Amino acid sequence: MQTVSKPSKRGLSLENLGTDPAIAELRTVINQVLTPKVQDIDLKGEYPGQIMHQLGQANAFAHAVSKGYQGSGKGLRTAVQSIEEISKDCLSTGFIAWCQVACTWYLQNTHNTALKADMLPRVATGKVLAGTGLSNPMKHFADIEKIALTATRVDGGYVINGMLPWVSNLGAGHYFGIAAKLADSEEYMMAIVSDELDGMSLRLNAHFIALEGTGTYSCVFRHAFVPDAWVLASPCEDYVTCIRPGFILTQVGMGLGLTDSCIELMRRSNKRLGHVNCYLDDQVEDLMADLQLARQRTYRLADQLNDCTGVAEPQLTREIIQARATASELSLRSSQAAMLHAGARAYVHGSAPERKLREAYFVAIVTPALKHLKKMLADMKEAVLPVA
């Protein structure tokens, strides 16, 4: 008979005991409502909508939001730690929690005060769920692919056409951000949209090896009208430059949480197989030391970015991109180590190490992917080289 590992009710890791009390409160909710559903989310592709609302009630999405908009005002460090804590148990839910946080970041930084006042409190508290929609634009602005959406200016707003292949944390009535190229112009606009707009529809046209329960759809726009009231910025190039570092840095929480949970799996395996696991290259102590360095660096960058007004300095942006790349590489290393430490038991479909391995590839592939990040770092290096 096939055996499936049962997720344990874990507490905060020893390395996190000194963190914000809000994370300890979040951990209680995770243990109660998320941990028992991890297998269903992963293997059955169940979207944890109700769990997301409950996480929202525990302020999981509110920390990068100012208190005037029903946020906690704690800042990006606690936002990263919330995503990290959720991702320890379930990267699918950690990822869509990041999607939710990213949308709050868009709204927190827009100059459209009416839009901010209307939408941000509802997204920050998890009353309304929201995606990001910026995978294609982020790759476009890095010269990786063409922009997918076009926007035509009309009275009172814009008409959007095109198709985004995959946007996550979506469902009926969810919000998400888009960026589109303005027709007959070299400029772009960014807005919040919803499937409730006329001319916009969601399609489910792919199945994935992991993160099936993330509400991921293709989004088709056929003359969809977006009113000015929903526009985040137009033109939006400076706005995107402003939000990009926070967009990237908060993703690091996924890799930190995944790595922490892989180290815990290695510790468990060592109780039975430590006498032979000691010959493997990556040991618990090695990965734990690298994780601690990554955590310290990420939290420091979060504090620096939180204190930044306007566009981040190039050096800070470069360090954030590097931190995100490190999170990808650490996820890949730790998940492979967890598989090797567990041995044959890890090769059973539904085992925890097998899920971690699939999740780790997602951390390294989701936009910005590891190759995207390395391209960005190379481009930044070339930009500062002296002219011969």
TILUM-861687 format. One record per residue: x, y, z of N, C-alpha, C in turn; residue in three letters. Coordinates in steps of 0.1 Angstrom, whole numbers, padded with zeros to 4 digits, always signed. Atoms other than C-alpha are relative to their C-alpha. Example, Ala and Ser with C-alpha at 12.3 -4.5 7.8 and 13.67 -1.06 7.14 Angstrom:
BEGIN
+0009-0012+0000+0123-0045+0078+0009+0012+0000ALA -0009-0011+0000+0137-0011+0071-0008+0011+0008SER 
This chain:
BEGIN
+0008-0012+0000+0000+0000+0000+0009+0012+0000MET -0008-0013+0001+0013+0035-0009-0001+0007+0013GLN +0000-0008-0012+0023+0055+0021+0003+0015-0004THR -0002-0014+0002+0021+0093+0022+0004+0006+0013VAL -0005-0007-0013+0040+0114+0047-0010+0010+0005SER +0009-0010-0006+0020+0134+0071+0007+0012+0005LYS -0007-0012-0005+0029+0170+0077-0001+0001+0015PRO +0000-0002-0014+0039+0177+0112-0004+0014+0004SER +0003-0013-0005+0027+0205+0134+0013+0006+0006LYS -0013-0005-0005+0060+0223+0136-0002+0014+0006ARG -0001-0013-0006+0068+0254+0156+0010+0008-0007GLY -0011-0009+0005+0091+0283+0149+0013-0008+0001LEU -0013+0006-0002+0126+0270+0142+0008+0008+0010SER -0008-0007-0010+0152+0278+0168+0006+0013-0005LEU -0006-0012+0005+0167+0303+0145-0009+0012-0001GLU +0010-0011+0002+0135+0323+0143-0007+0004+0013ASN +0007-0002-0012+0126+0324+0180+0001+0015+0004LEU -0001-0015-0003+0138+0361+0182-0008+0009-0009GLY +0007-0008+0010+0115+0372+0154-0012+0007+0006THR +0012-0008-0004+0084+0394+0156-0011-0009+0006ASP +0011+0009-0005+0056+0380+0178-0011-0002-0010PRO +0010+0002+0010+0033+0385+0148+0002-0013-0007ALA -0003+0013+0007+0051+0355+0132-0004-0012+0009ILE +0004+0011-0009+0045+0333+0163-0016-0001-0001ALA +0014+0001+0001+0008+0342+0160-0005-0006-0013GLU +0003+0005+0013+0008+0334+0123+0003-0015+0000LEU -0003+0014-0001+0024+0300+0131-0011-0008+0006ARG +0011+0007-0006-0005+0291+0153-0011-0002-0010THR +0010+0002+0010-0029+0297+0124+0004-0010-0010VAL -0005+0009+0010-0007+0278+0100-0002-0015+0005ILE +0001+0013-0005-0006+0248+0123-0015-0005+0001ASN +0014+0004-0002-0044+0248+0128-0007-0002-0013GLN +0009+0001+0012-0057+0254+0093+0008-0004-0013VAL -0007+0003+0012-0029+0250+0067+0007-0014+0000LEU -0008+0012+0000-0007+0221+0078-0009-0013-0003THR +0008+0012+0003-0036+0195+0078-0004-0001-0015PRO +0005+0000+0014-0044+0205+0041+0011+0000-0010LYS -0011+0000+0010-0009+0204+0026-0001-0010-0011VAL +0000+0010+0010-0013+0171+0009-0011+0002-0010GLN +0011-0002+0009-0047+0180-0006+0004+0012-0010ASP -0005-0011+0008-0032+0213-0019+0010-0004-0010ILE -0011+0004+0009-0002+0196-0034-0005-0011-0010ASP +0003+0011+0008-0016+0163-0047-0013+0001-0007LEU +0013-0001+0006-0052+0172-0054-0002+0014-0007LYS +0001-0014+0006-0046+0208-0065-0011+0008+0005GLY +0010-0008-0006-0070+0222-0041+0005+0015+0003GLU -0004-0014-0003-0069+0260-0040-0005+0004+0014TYR +0004-0002-0014-0068+0271-0003-0006+0014+0002PRO +0006-0013-0001-0091+0301-0006-0004+0004+0014GLY +0004-0003-0013-0106+0299+0028+0012+0002+0010GLN -0012-0002-0009-0072+0294+0044+0007+0013-0003ILE -0005-0013+0003-0060+0325+0026-0007+0011+0007MET +0008-0010-0008-0088+0345+0042+0004+0000+0015HIS -0004+0001-0014-0078+0331+0076+0014+0005+0002GLN -0013-0006-0001-0042+0340+0070+0000+0015+0000LEU +0002-0015+0000-0053+0375+0061-0005+0005+0013GLY +0005-0004-0013-0071+0377+0094+0011+0000+0010GLN -0011+0000-0008-0038+0369+0110+0011+0009-0004ALA -0009-0010+0005-0022+0398+0092+0012-0005-0008ASN -0011+0006+0008-0001+0376+0069+0004+0009-0012ALA -0002-0008+0012-0005+0401+0041+0001+0015+0003PHE +0002-0014-0004-0006+0434+0060+0013+0007+0004ALA -0012-0006-0006+0030+0441+0071+0007+0010-0008HIS -0006-0011+0009+0042+0461+0041-0010+0011-0003ALA +0010-0010+0002+0011+0482+0044-0001+0009+0012VAL +0001-0010-0011+0008+0514+0064-0013-0001+0008SER +0012+0002-0009-0016+0515+0094-0012+0007-0005LYS +0012-0008+0005-0038+0541+0077-0009-0008-0010GLY +0007+0009+0010-0048+0513+0052-0003-0014+0005TYR +0002+0012-0008-0054+0486+0078+0011-0010-0001GLN -0012+0008-0001-0019+0474+0076+0006+0000+0014GLY -0006+0000-0013+0003+0465+0106+0011+0011+0001SER -0011-0010+0000+0030+0490+0095+0013-0005+0004GLY -0012+0005-0005+0057+0466+0106+0011+0000-0011LYS -0010-0001+0011+0075+0467+0072+0003-0013-0007GLY -0004+0011+0010+0091+0445+0046+0006-0012+0007LEU -0006+0011-0007+0111+0424+0071-0011-0010+0005ARG +0011+0009-0005+0079+0410+0087-0008-0005-0011THR +0007+0006+0012+0063+0406+0053+0008-0012-0006ALA -0008+0012+0004+0092+0384+0042-0001-0011+0010VAL +0001+0010-0010+0091+0365+0075-0013-0007-0001GLN +0013+0007+0001+0054+0358+0070-0001-0010-0011SER +0000+0008+0012+0059+0344+0035+0009-0012+0003ILE -0010+0010-0004+0089+0324+0049-0007-0010+0009GLU +0006+0009-0010+0068+0309+0078-0010-0009-0007GLU +0010+0008+0008+0040+0298+0054+0006-0010-0009ILE -0007+0008+0010+0064+0284+0029+0007-0012+0006SER -0006+0011-0007+0080+0261+0055-0010-0012-0001LYS +0010+0011+0001+0048+0240+0054-0005-0003-0014ASP +0007+0001+0013+0034+0247+0019+0005+0011-0009CYS -0005-0010+0009+0052+0265-0009-0011+0005-0009LEU +0011-0004+0008+0020+0266-0029-0007+0012+0007SER +0006-0011-0008+0004+0287-0001+0009+0012+0002THR -0010-0011-0002+0036+0306+0005+0001+0009-0013GLY +0000-0008+0013+0036+0316-0032-0012+0009-0002PHE +0011-0008+0002+0001+0328-0033-0001+0011+0011ILE -0001-0010-0011+0007+0346+0000+0009+0011-0006ALA -0008-0010+0007+0035+0364-0019-0007+0008-0010TRP +0009-0007+0010+0011+0372-0047-0008+0011+0006CYS +0009-0009-0007-0012+0388-0022+0008+0012+0005GLN -0009-0011-0005+0017+0408-0006+0004+0009-0011VAL -0004-0008+0011+0029+0419-0040-0010+0010-0005ALA +0011-0009+0004-0005+0433-0049-0001+0012+0011CYS +0001-0010-0009-0005+0452-0016+0011+0010-0002THR -0011-0009+0002+0029+0466-0025-0003+0009-0012TRP +0005-0009+0012+0015+0479-0059-0008+0011+0005TYR +0010-0010-0005-0013+0496-0041+0006+0010+0010LEU -0006-0008-0010+0008+0509-0013+0008+0011-0007GLN -0009-0009+0007+0031+0527-0038-0006+0008-0011ASN +0006-0008+0010+0006+0541-0062-0003+0014+0005THR +0004-0013-0003-0002+0578-0064-0015+0002-0002HIS +0014-0001+0002-0038+0570-0072-0006-0002+0014ASN +0004+0002-0014-0050+0577-0036-0014-0005+0001THR +0014+0005-0001-0087+0569-0043+0001-0015-0002ALA -0001+0015+0002-0077+0534-0056+0006-0006+0012LEU -0007+0005-0012-0054+0529-0027-0010-0001+0012LYS +0009-0001-0011-0081+0539-0002-0011-0011-0001ALA +0011+0010+0002-0107+0516-0018+0005-0014+0001ASP -0004+0014+0002-0087+0484-0026+0010-0005+0011MET -0011+0005-0008-0057+0483-0003-0004-0006+0013LEU +0005+0006-0012-0075+0477+0030-0006-0014-0002PRO +0006+0013+0002-0094+0448+0015+0010-0011-0004ARG -0010+0009+0004-0064+0432-0001+0010-0003+0012VAL -0009+0002-0011-0042+0437+0030-0006-0009+0011ALA +0006+0009-0010-0067+0420+0053-0005-0013-0005THR +0004+0013+0006-0074+0391+0029-0015-0001-0002GLY +0014+0001+0003-0110+0400+0025-0002-0002-0015LYS +0000+0003+0014-0104+0401-0012+0014-0006-0004VAL -0012+0006+0004-0077+0379-0028+0005+0006-0013LEU -0005-0008+0011-0053+0392-0054+0013-0007-0005ALA -0012+0005+0007-0025+0382-0079+0009+0011-0004GLY -0010-0010+0003+0004+0399-0094-0001+0004-0015THR +0002-0003+0014+0002+0397-0132+0012+0006-0007GLY -0011-0007+0006+0037+0411-0138+0011-0009-0005LEU -0010+0009+0005+0056+0380-0149+0005+0005-0014SER -0004-0005+0014+0055+0391-0186+0006+0013+0000ASN -0006-0013+0000+0062+0428-0180+0014+0000+0006PRO -0013+0000-0006+0092+0420-0157+0010-0006-0010MET -0009+0005+0010+0107+0398-0184+0001+0009-0012LYS -0001-0010+0011+0099+0424-0211+0009+0011+0003HIS -0009-0011-0004+0116+0451-0192+0015-0004+0002PHE -0014+0006-0001+0147+0428-0189+0004-0005-0014ALA -0003+0004+0014+0146+0423-0227+0001-0015-0002ASP +0001+0015+0001+0136+0386-0224-0011-0004-0009ILE +0011+0003+0009+0103+0386-0241-0009+0013-0003GLU +0008-0011+0004+0078+0409-0258-0012+0002+0010LYS +0012-0003-0008+0050+0427-0239-0012-0007-0005ILE +0011+0008+0004+0018+0407-0240-0013+0008-0002ALA +0012-0008+0000-0008+0434-0235+0002+0014-0007LEU +0000-0013+0005-0016+0466-0254-0012+0008+0006THR +0010-0009-0005-0036+0496-0241-0003+0011-0009ALA +0004-0011+0008-0055+0521-0261-0008+0010+0008THR +0006-0011-0008-0065+0554-0245-0014+0003-0006ARG +0014-0004+0004-0103+0561-0246-0005+0009+0011VAL +0005-0009-0010-0125+0585-0227-0003-0008+0013ASP +0002+0006-0013-0124+0576-0190+0008-0012+0003GLY -0008+0012-0003-0098+0548-0192+0008-0005-0012GLY -0007+0007+0010-0081+0523-0214-0007-0013-0005TYR +0005+0012+0006-0091+0494-0237+0012-0010-0001VAL -0011+0010+0000-0068+0463-0231-0003-0012-0009ILE +0001+0012+0009-0061+0436-0256+0013-0009+0002ASN -0011+0009-0001-0039+0405-0254-0003-0012+0010GLY +0002+0012-0008-0033+0374-0233+0012-0002+0009MET -0011+0003-0009-0012+0367-0202-0001-0016+0002LEU +0001+0015+0000-0003+0329-0202-0004-0005+0014PRO +0002+0006-0013-0002+0323-0164+0001+0011+0010TRP +0001-0009-0011-0013+0345-0135-0006-0008+0012VAL +0004+0008-0011-0017+0330-0100-0007+0007+0011SER +0009-0005-0010-0039+0335-0070-0012+0007-0005ASN +0012-0005+0006-0069+0341-0092-0012-0009+0002LEU +0013+0006-0001-0105+0332-0091-0011+0010-0002GLY +0011-0009+0003-0139+0348-0094+0001+0012+0010ALA +0000-0012-0008-0137+0384-0082+0014+0004+0006GLY -0014-0003-0005-0099+0384-0074+0005+0012-0009HIS -0007-0010+0007-0078+0414-0083+0014-0004-0005TYR -0015+0002+0003-0044+0414-0101+0005+0012-0008PHE -0006-0011+0007-0020+0439-0116+0004-0004-0014GLY -0005+0002+0014-0012+0443-0153+0008+0012-0004ILE -0007-0011+0006+0012+0463-0173-0002-0002-0015ALA +0002+0001+0014+0005+0471-0210+0007+0012-0007ALA -0007-0010+0008+0022+0490-0238-0011+0009-0006LYS +0010-0010+0006+0003+0522-0248+0001+0000-0015LEU +0001+0000+0014-0008+0521-0284+0006+0012-0006ALA -0007-0011+0007+0013+0543-0308+0009+0008+0010ASP -0009-0006-0009+0037+0550-0280+0011-0009+0005SER -0010+0009-0006+0069+0537-0264-0002+0000+0015GLU +0002+0000-0015+0054+0541-0229-0010-0011+0004GLU +0008+0011-0005+0035+0518-0207-0009+0005+0011TYR +0009-0003-0011+0006+0518-0182-0001-0012+0009MET +0002+0011-0009-0001+0497-0151-0013+0002+0007MET +0013-0001-0006-0035+0490-0136-0003-0013+0008ALA +0007+0012-0007-0055+0467-0113-0012-0004-0008ILE +0012+0005+0008-0080+0445-0131-0006-0012+0008VAL +0008+0011-0006-0105+0417-0123-0007-0007-0011SER +0007+0007+0010-0122+0390-0142-0015+0005-0001ASP +0013-0005+0001-0154+0409-0135-0001+0011-0010GLU +0000-0010+0010-0144+0435-0161-0006-0006-0013LEU +0005+0005+0013-0163+0431-0194+0012-0002-0010ASP -0011+0002+0010-0140+0416-0221+0012-0008+0006GLY -0011+0007-0006-0117+0398-0196-0005-0013+0006MET +0004+0013-0004-0119+0361-0190+0012-0009+0005SER -0010+0009-0005-0099+0333-0172-0001-0013-0006LEU +0000+0014+0006-0089+0300-0187+0010-0008+0007ARG -0009+0010-0006-0074+0269-0171+0004-0009-0011LEU -0004+0008+0011-0053+0253-0197+0013-0007+0002ASN -0012+0007-0002-0023+0237-0181+0000-0007+0014ALA -0002+0006-0013-0014+0213-0153+0015-0001+0003HIS -0014-0001-0004+0018+0215-0134+0005-0011+0009PHE -0006+0011-0009+0042+0191-0116+0000+0004+0014ILE +0001-0004-0014+0039+0212-0085-0008+0013+0000ALA +0008-0012-0001+0019+0242-0072-0012+0001-0008LEU +0013+0000+0007-0013+0231-0088-0011+0008+0007GLU +0010-0006-0008-0033+0245-0060+0002+0015+0002GLY -0004-0014-0002-0023+0281-0067-0010+0009-0008THR +0009-0009+0008-0053+0294-0088+0007+0006-0011GLY -0007-0006+0011-0032+0298-0119-0008-0002-0013THR +0008+0000+0012-0050+0308-0151+0007+0008-0011TYR -0002-0009+0011-0045+0323-0185-0010+0011+0000SER +0009-0012-0001-0060+0358-0187-0001+0006-0014CYS +0003-0005+0014-0076+0368-0220-0007+0014+0001VAL +0006-0013+0001-0084+0405-0227-0004+0003-0014PHE +0005-0004+0013-0106+0413-0256-0008+0013+0001ARG +0006-0014-0001-0114+0450-0257-0005+0002+0014HIS +0005-0002-0014-0116+0450-0219+0003+0014+0004ALA -0001-0014-0004-0122+0485-0205+0004+0000+0014PHE -0005-0002-0013-0102+0495-0175-0001+0015+0003VAL +0003-0014-0002-0114+0528-0160+0013+0007+0007PRO -0010-0008-0006-0090+0555-0149+0001-0002+0015ASP +0000+0002-0014-0100+0548-0113+0008-0012+0004ALA -0007+0012-0003-0082+0515-0115+0015+0000-0005TRP -0014-0001+0005-0049+0528-0130+0009+0003+0011VAL -0010-0002-0010-0019+0525-0108+0010+0011-0004LEU -0009-0010+0005+0004+0546-0130+0000+0000-0015ALA -0001-0001+0015+0005+0559-0166+0006+0014-0003SER -0009+0012+0003+0031+0561-0178+0006-0006+0013PRO -0003+0007-0012+0045+0536-0154+0014-0005+0001CYS -0014+0005-0001+0082+0531-0161+0007+0004+0014GLU -0006-0003-0013+0093+0550-0130-0007-0007+0012ASP +0007+0008-0010+0066+0533-0109+0005-0014+0001TYR -0005+0014+0000+0078+0498-0120+0014+0000+0006VAL -0014+0000-0006+0114+0508-0111-0001+0001+0015THR +0002-0002-0014+0101+0518-0077-0005-0013+0007CYS +0006+0012-0006+0081+0486-0070+0008-0013-0002ILE -0007+0012+0004+0105+0461-0086+0009-0006+0012ARG -0008+0006-0011+0129+0457-0056-0008-0007+0011PRO +0009+0007-0009+0101+0449-0032-0007-0012-0005GLY +0006+0011+0007+0085+0426-0057+0010-0012+0001PHE -0010+0011+0000+0118+0406-0059+0004-0004+0014ILE -0005+0003-0014+0128+0408-0022-0010-0009+0008LEU +0010+0008-0007+0096+0395-0008-0001-0015-0004THR +0000+0014+0004+0099+0364-0029+0011-0008+0007GLN -0011+0007-0007+0131+0355-0010-0006-0008+0012VAL +0006+0007-0011+0108+0344+0019-0004-0014-0004GLY +0003+0013+0004+0097+0314-0002+0012-0009+0001MET -0012+0009+0000+0133+0301-0006+0005-0002+0014GLY -0004+0001-0014+0141+0308+0031-0008-0011+0007LEU +0009+0010-0007+0111+0288+0043+0002-0014-0005GLY -0002+0013+0005+0116+0260+0019+0013-0007+0005LEU -0013+0005-0005+0153+0256+0029-0001-0004+0014THR +0002+0003-0014+0144+0257+0066-0007-0014+0001ASP +0008+0013-0002+0119+0228+0061+0008-0012-0006SER -0008+0011+0005+0144+0208+0040+0011-0004+0010CYS -0010+0003-0011+0170+0211+0068-0007-0008+0011ILE +0007+0008-0010+0144+0198+0092-0002-0014-0004GLU +0002+0014+0005+0137+0168+0070+0014-0007+0001LEU -0013+0006-0001+0175+0161+0069+0003-0004+0014MET -0002+0003-0014+0176+0162+0107-0008-0013+0004ARG +0008+0012-0003+0148+0136+0109+0006-0012-0007ARG -0006+0011+0007+0165+0114+0083+0013-0005+0008SER -0012+0004-0007+0197+0115+0103-0002-0008+0013ASN +0003+0008-0012+0180+0099+0133+0001-0015-0003LYS -0001+0014+0004+0179+0067+0113+0012-0003-0009ARG -0011+0002+0010+0206+0072+0086+0012+0009+0002LEU -0012-0009-0002+0231+0096+0102+0013-0006-0002GLY -0013+0006+0001+0258+0070+0102+0005-0001-0015HIS -0004+0000+0014+0258+0070+0064-0002+0013-0007VAL +0002-0013+0006+0244+0104+0056+0012+0009+0002ASN -0012-0009-0003+0276+0119+0071+0010+0000-0011CYS -0010+0000+0012+0294+0110+0038-0005+0009-0011TYR +0006-0009+0011+0271+0133+0017+0007+0014+0001LEU -0007-0013+0001+0285+0167+0006-0007+0011+0009ASP +0008-0010-0008+0257+0189+0021-0005-0005+0013ASP +0004+0004-0013+0253+0185+0058-0009+0011+0006GLN +0009-0009-0007+0227+0201+0082+0008+0012+0004VAL -0008-0012-0005+0254+0224+0097+0004+0009-0012GLU -0004-0009+0011+0266+0236+0063-0012+0008-0006ASP +0012-0007+0005+0231+0244+0050-0006+0010+0010LEU +0005-0009-0010+0221+0259+0083+0008+0013+0001MET -0008-0012-0001+0250+0283+0083-0003+0009-0012ALA +0003-0008+0012+0242+0294+0047-0014+0006+0001ASP +0014-0005-0002+0205+0298+0056+0001+0012+0009LEU -0001-0011-0009+0214+0320+0085+0006+0013-0006GLN -0006-0011+0008+0236+0342+0063-0010+0006-0009LEU +0010-0004+0010+0208+0344+0037-0011+0008+0008ALA +0010-0007-0008+0183+0354+0064+0005+0013+0005ARG -0005-0013-0005+0205+0381+0079+0001+0010-0011GLN -0001-0010+0012+0212+0396+0045-0014+0004-0004ARG +0014-0004+0005+0175+0395+0035-0007+0009+0009THR +0007-0008-0010+0162+0410+0067+0007+0014+0000TYR -0007-0013+0000+0189+0438+0065-0005+0008-0013ARG +0005-0006+0012+0179+0445+0029-0014+0005+0001LEU +0014-0004-0001+0142+0446+0038+0000+0013+0009ALA +0000-0012-0008+0150+0472+0065+0005+0012-0008ASP -0005-0011+0008+0170+0493+0041-0010+0004-0010GLN +0010-0003+0010+0143+0491+0014-0012+0007+0007LEU +0011-0006-0007+0117+0499+0040+0002+0015+0003ASN -0003-0014-0004+0135+0531+0049+0003+0009-0013ASP -0002-0007+0012+0140+0540+0012-0012+0008-0005CYS +0011-0008+0006+0119+0568-0003+0003+0001-0015THR -0001+0000+0014+0113+0566-0040+0008-0012-0006GLY -0007+0010+0007+0136+0546-0063+0013-0005+0008VAL -0012+0005-0008+0162+0523-0045+0013+0003-0008ALA -0013-0002+0006+0199+0530-0051+0004-0013-0008GLU -0004+0012+0007+0215+0507-0077+0007-0011+0008PRO -0007+0010-0008+0237+0490-0051-0010-0008+0008GLN +0010+0007-0008+0207+0482-0029-0008-0010-0010LEU +0007+0009+0010+0188+0468-0060+0009-0012-0004THR -0009+0011+0004+0218+0447-0070+0001-0010+0011ARG +0000+0009-0011+0220+0432-0035-0013-0008+0001GLU +0013+0007+0000+0183+0424-0036-0001-0011-0010ILE +0000+0010+0011+0187+0406-0069+0008-0011+0004ILE -0009+0010-0004+0216+0387-0056-0006-0009+0012GLN +0007+0007-0011+0196+0377-0024-0010-0009-0006ALA +0011+0008+0006+0168+0364-0046+0007-0012-0008ARG -0007+0010+0007+0193+0344-0067+0005-0011+0010ALA -0004+0009-0011+0208+0329-0035-0011-0008+0005THR +0011+0007-0005+0174+0319-0024-0003-0012-0009ALA +0003+0011+0010+0169+0299-0056+0011-0011+0001SER -0011+0010-0001+0203+0282-0053+0000-0008+0013GLU +0000+0007-0012+0199+0274-0017-0012-0010+0001LEU +0012+0009+0001+0164+0259-0024+0004-0013-0007SER -0004+0012+0008+0179+0236-0050+0009-0009+0007LEU -0010+0008-0008+0208+0225-0028-0007-0007+0011ARG +0006+0006-0012+0187+0219+0003-0010-0011-0004SER +0010+0010+0004+0159+0200-0015+0007-0013-0005SER -0007+0012+0004+0184+0177-0032+0006-0007+0011GLN -0006+0007-0012+0202+0171+0001-0011-0007+0008ALA +0011+0007-0007+0168+0163+0017-0004-0013-0006ALA +0003+0013+0007+0161+0137-0010+0011-0010+0003MET -0011+0010-0001+0196+0121-0007+0001-0005+0015LEU +0000+0004-0014+0194+0121+0031-0011-0010+0003HIS +0011+0010-0003+0160+0103+0031+0002-0013-0007ALA -0002+0012+0007+0170+0078+0005-0012-0005-0007GLY +0011+0006+0007+0145+0054-0009-0014+0005+0004ALA +0013-0005-0005+0117+0067+0013-0004+0013-0007ARG +0003-0012+0007+0119+0100-0005-0005-0002-0014ALA +0004+0003+0014+0112+0083-0038-0014-0004-0001TYR +0014+0004+0000+0077+0074-0028-0009+0012-0004VAL +0008-0012+0004+0051+0096-0045-0008+0005+0012HIS +0007-0006-0011+0037+0120-0020+0009+0002+0012GLY -0009-0002-0011+0067+0120+0003+0003+0015+0001SER -0003-0014-0003+0077+0153+0019+0013+0004-0008ALA -0011-0004+0008+0112+0153+0003-0003+0002-0015PRO +0004-0001+0015+0097+0147-0032-0007+0012-0003GLU +0007-0013+0002+0074+0176-0028+0009+0012+0001ARG -0010-0010-0001+0102+0198-0016+0009+0002-0012LYS -0009+0000+0013+0123+0189-0047-0008+0007-0011LEU +0008-0006+0010+0094+0199-0070-0002+0015+0003ARG +0002-0014-0004+0088+0231-0050+0013+0008-0003GLU -0013-0008+0002+0125+0241-0052+0002+0004-0014ALA -0002-0004+0014+0125+0241-0090-0009+0012-0003TYR +0008-0012+0002+0096+0265-0088+0006+0012+0005PHE -0006-0012-0006+0115+0289-0066+0011+0005-0010VAL -0011-0004+0009+0143+0288-0093-0006+0004-0014ALA +0005-0002+0014+0119+0291-0123-0010+0012+0000ILE +0010-0011+0000+0091+0316-0112+0007+0013-0002VAL -0006-0013+0004+0097+0351-0125+0002+0009+0013THR -0012+0002+0009+0123+0364-0120+0007-0013+0003PRO -0007+0013-0001+0138+0330-0127+0015+0002+0003ALA -0014+0000-0003+0174+0322-0117+0008+0006-0012LEU -0007-0005+0012+0186+0328-0153-0003+0015-0003LYS +0004-0014+0001+0166+0361-0154+0008+0009+0010HIS -0008-0007-0011+0183+0372-0121+0014+0002-0004LEU -0014-0001+0004+0217+0364-0134+0002+0009-0012LYS -0001-0009+0011+0210+0383-0166-0001+0015+0005LYS +0001-0013-0006+0199+0413-0145+0013+0005+0006MET -0012-0003-0007+0231+0412-0125+0011+0003-0010LEU -0010-0002+0011+0252+0409-0157-0002+0013-0007ALA +0003-0013+0007+0234+0439-0173+0004+0011+0009ASP -0004-0011-0010+0240+0460-0141+0015+0001+0000MET -0014-0001+0000+0276+0451-0141+0006+0007-0013LYS -0004-0007+0013+0280+0461-0178-0003+0015+0000GLU +0004-0014+0000+0262+0493-0171+0010+0009+0007ALA -0009-0008-0008+0289+0505-0147+0014-0002-0004VAL -0013+0002+0005+0319+0493-0166+0005+0013-0007LEU -0005-0012+0006+0341+0523-0177+0002-0002-0015PRO -0001+0001+0015+0342+0531-0214+0015+0001-0003VAL -0014+0000+0003+0376+0522-0229+0004+0012-0009ALA 
